[in-house]
Amino acid sequence: MYLPIIGSNRKREIDVLLTSYIAGYPVQIAFECKNYKSTVGAPKIDEFVGKLKDVGIPHQHGIYVSVNGYTKGAIERAKKEGIRTLILTGLTEDRLSVELQAAFQAVVYLLPVVGAEVEAQVAHTEFPGQMMVFYDQSGNTCGTVLDLIWERWQEGHPPSSIGEHRYKLEIPSGWHQVVDGEANLVKGITAIVQVQGLVITIPGQSSHHLLVDAKDQKVERFGTSVSFDTSKSKYRVRTFTSEDELNKFIEDQPEDVKLTMGRIRVPRVRYGPLFWPPSKRVAGVLSGLTEDYITGKITELRTEDLAGIEGNDLSVAWEPIWSGYPTTDSQEPV
């Protein structure tokens, strides 16, 4: 911008002018910003001193910014006049653009892959998975072991730490299992939860700038700008089973800037090939397979028959839960 010269009709150009008010009076700070190929010498400081005098700004309110530093004489001259000399870093070698560096962002999703150990007073079961189902006093299905594990996950247990976790489950009052047509007493249930880290990585670019005091090389200000390419609709997912594996993966990335987003807990648990509780879509498929089993169209429900139901897209874990599925209080739908 241009400021008028005192006692003249002419004006002098000020690269950057910062104006503030103290006790109602304006205070102006002038910046001289030069992108010279060589260092700034004392004559350039003299020119700035003359410019400040012409427009009526005290020398002590002058700041000189250079990208290639100063000669010893320039620093001494500026110091005498009270002018601050700063060096700006972060430009390319030709000083024509910002120097860009590679950046890396990791988004971590936490998926609980679950299993359970059920202690009961029975020697055998009638069909696989029978010990996972509970009934209420009226003989209606009221929930499963998976529901108990899922509820604990919703409550924050186990914590957001990758690895295996084992803990006892509390069985709600009135819940029981049925084996051979009779109520079965469950001694205890141990949940086994392997929390996996599902990681997607997003490439990006970063730029860094420092303002360094030329007199003592102390950093006065710094700034960092980072941008990421989020135009993709799908990303590769990497799976980690321990904190050490994940940390090593991030440390081994060659990028200069590495960001790890806050951990996102997947809202369902994984049991075999399925997310639990089931969505309406999955419930329909399971209902059809069960009907085929009952009518004899298929002789068994195999894991491989279920493998393709959820697919490979993690977003299906956020599908609405089937409203017809019983909850652990056996009163309100999910």
Secondary structure, DSSP 8 states (H G I E B T S, - for coil): -EEE-TTSS-EEE-SEEEEEEETTEEEEEEEEEE--SS-B-HHHHHHHHHHHHHHT--GGGEEEEESS-B-HHHHHHHHHHT-EEEEEE-B-TTSSSB--EEEEEEEEEEEEEEEEEEEES-S--SSTTGGGEEE-TTS-EEEEHHHHHHHHHHTT-S-S-SEEEEEEE---TT-BEEETTEEE-EEEEEEEEEEEEEEEEEEEEEEEEEEEETTT--EEEEEEEEEE----S----EEESSHHHHHHHHHT---SEEEE---EE-SSEEETTEEES-BHHHHHHHHHHHHHHHTTSSS---HHHHTTTS-S-GGGGGS-B-TTS--TTSSS--
